Structures are given as structure tokens and as C-alpha cells.
Amino acid sequence: MSMEERTVYFPTIRDKRDLRMAYSLLRSSFEEGLSSELTQAIKRAIRAYNRRCQEYDTTHRFIKADGDSATLLVTFPENIIDREAAEDYFRAYEERECAPGPYDCTGQVFTAWYKIFQRRGRWYAYHHLCMDV
């Protein structure tokens, strides 16, 4: 088997715990002098995870945040074409409700208000979240 035929794969990184494990394995591969194929596979998996996180983060951008609340700019998917579809999408995927608890402070995050609008042919929303403290 030639060197070009041998490909090392690293499992997909799913969350921050997997990411920490990948970085610790990468550090030990440098210290122990493990194969360069394994090191390259780990680096590819880390890059893929970071790209997925960046794609998700582009849909939500913080506009303002303080101790108990935050305002986000939410970008809707491109297939949302009218206000009614945007309202339905927001209620289904973005809106947060606070369930009443037996005590004063539940620590839950909830939607205080939102405003849906269209800019340059794309639908957006300002979403103000508060925390029940």
C-alpha cells in the first residue's frame, strides 16, 4: 500500500466536549510525535467544526446586551418570501416562552418583543430576549 492510498479519518466533532478532546489529542500528537496523517485528520475535523459554527452564527447577531436582556438580529432562511411565512417561522423556531414557576425567579429566557422586517429582499427580525430573575 503506497503512502498516497492510506488516508486517516477522524470522527466528526459534534460539540465543545468533542472539540476539547480533539485539541488535547492534537497536543499529545505533537508531544509524542504521532503520525502526520493523524495530525492532519484532526486538524481537518477541527476546521470543519469551526466552519459549521460560523455558518450558524451568521443567522444570529447580537445588537445590544446587558445583564438580564439582549437584542439580536435574526436572519431568516432565504426560502421565506412573505411576512406570514416569516411570522410562522419566528413563532416556530425563535420565540421563547417562559413557563410560570412556583418561585419568583425561574432563570428562564423569554421573548419580550420582536419586530419582523424586510431588507434587500430578505426577511429579518429584531428579537429582544429577557431573563426571569
C-alpha positions, 0 to 999 in steps of 0.5 A: 500500500503506497503512502498516497492510498492510506488516508486517516479519518477522524470522527466528526466533532459534534460539540465543545466536549468533542472539540476539547478532546480533539485539541488535547489529542492534537497536543499529545500528537505533537508531544509524542510525535504521532503520525502526520496523517493523524495530525492532519485528520484532526486538524481537518475535523477541527476546521470543519467544526469551526466552519459549521459554527460560523455558518450558524452564527451568521443567522444570529447577531447580537445588537445590544446586551446587558445583564438580564436582556439582549437584542439580536438580529435574526436572519431568516432562511432565504426560502421565506418570501412573505411576512406570514411565512416569516411570522410562522417561522419566528413563532416556530423556531425563535420565540421563547416562552417562559413557563410560570414557576412556583418561585419568583425567579425561574432563570428562564429566557423569554421573548419580550418583543420582536419586530419582523422586517424586510431588507434587500429582499430578505426577511429579518427580525429584531428579537429582544430576549429577557431573563426571569430573575 
